[in-house]
Amino acid sequence: MKSFYISLVALLLVTTAAQAQDFSYGIMGGYNLSKVDNALGGDFADNKSNYHIGLIAEFPQGDKWSFEAAAFYSGEGESLDFNGTTSTIYLRFINVPVHFKYYLTEGFSLHAGPQVGFLLNAKQSFVEDGDREDIEGKVNSSFALTGGLGYDFGNGL
C-alpha cells in the first residue's frame, strides 16, 4: 500500500512539473500539537507538542490556482495519565501533503488536500522521561485531510 501512495504522489508531481510554467520551492518548519485518537486519554492536556521540518514545492496553474506538494519529518504523539501512571507515546512520521491552493488576494491563500503519513517509528514510555519501548502491532501509515491559510511575502517567505 505504501508503494501505491508514493507512486501516486510521484505521478502527480511529475505531471504538474511538466505543465508548470513557474516553479518555486523552499523549506518549511513549524510547531505540532498532536493527539492519538485511539489512545486512552481524552483531555486537551493530553496533546503532545513537537515540531516538523521539510521541503515544499509550488506549481502555479493559473493566476488564482496552484498545486503544492511537500515532504516533511513530523514528531507526533500523546501524553496521558492512566491509573496513576504517566504514559507518553512518541510517533515519528514522514508526511506527504498534496494541496490545491487558491489565492484570495495577492499573496493570501487557502489550501486544502490529502496527506499521507509514513510511520518511521513508534515508541512509548510509562514513566516521565523513562526508557522508550517499541509499540507492538502499530499501523505503518496514516491518512488525513489537511488545510490552512497562507501568505506569500514579496521577499519569498
N, C-alpha and C positions, 0 to 999 in steps of 0.2 A: 504494500500500500504506500510505503514511503516513496518508492521509486515512481509511482504514479503521480504523486503530488509534485515531486521535484521535476519530473518531465513536463507536467502541465505549466508550472511556473516558468521553466526554461523556454518552452514554446511561446508563451505569451511575451516574454522579454525579447526574444529574437524577432518575432513578428512585429512587435511595436518598434523595436530599434530600427528595423528595416524601413518602416514608414516614417519615422520621426525626422523632422527637419531640423529641430533644435533639441539638444540633449544636455541635461545638467545632472551632476552627481555631487555627492558630498558625504559627510559623516553625520551621524545622529547620536544623540545620547539623552538620557533623562532619568527620571525618578519613577519607580514602580511601586504600587501599593496593590498587593495581590492577596487572594483568599482562595483556598481549595474548597469547592462547594460540597464535596462528599466527605470531608473530614468531620470530626465530631464537634467542632466549635460552632458558634452561632453569633457571636458579638462582633461589632465593628473593631473592637480592640484586638481581635484575633488576627487581623490583617498583618502581613509581613511587608516591610519596606525593603527595597533593594534598588538596583539600577539596571539600565540597559544601554548598550552601545553597539553601533554597527554602521553599515553603508546604506545609502539611499540613492535612487536614480529617478529622474522625472523625464517623461517623454511627452511633450505637448502635442495635442491632436487638433488644435484649432485655437481661436482666441480665448475661449472660455473653458475648454476642457483639456485635461491631460491625464496621463496614466502614470502612476507612481508605484515603484516596487522597492522593497528593502529586504535586507537580511541582517539580523542583529542577535547578539547574545543577550539573554534576559535571565536575571535571577528572580525567582518567584517562590512562593510557599505560604506558610501559615504558622503562627504560634498559638497554642491553645492550652488551657488548663483542663484536665480531666481527672476527677477523683483525687485532687490534691497534687497531681503530677503535671509539671510543665513539659509540654512536648513541642518541638519545633520541626516543621517539615521544610526541607531545602530542595527546591527543584531548579534545574538549570536547563534552559531551552535555547535552541536556535529558532527564532521566529521569522517567518517569511510572509509579510503582509503584501497584498496587491490591492492598491487603491485606485479608484476613479476619483478625480479631483475636479471640482467645479469652482471657478473664480467668480465670486460675487461682485467684487470691485477690483481695482488694480492692487494686486498683492494679497488680498484677503480671500481665503478659500475654505470650502467644505470638502472633506474627503471621507470616503467610506469604501469598504470592501472586505473580502475574506482574508483570514490569516491562518496559516498552517504552522504549528509548532512541532519541532522535533526534540524530544527529550534527550539530553546528554547524560544526566544522572539524577537520581532521586535518593535523598538520604533523610534520616530522621534522628533526632537526639531526644532523650527522655528526661534530661536534666539541663538546666540553663547552662550554656557553653560546655556541654558534655560531649563525649565521643559521638561521632556521627556514624550511623549504621545504614547499610543499603536497605532500601524498601523492596520487599519481595512482591511479585505479581503486579508490577506497575504497568500502566499504559504508556506506550512509547511515542505517542503523538497527541496533538490537540488540534482543535479547530475552533475558530472564533470569528464572529463578525465584528469588525472594528470600524471606528470612525473618529473624526475630530475636526478641529478648526486649525487653520494655519495662516501665517502671514509671512510673505517673502519680502524682505527688506531690499532696498535698492543696491546695497553693498554686497549682496549674495547670501546673506544669512536668512 
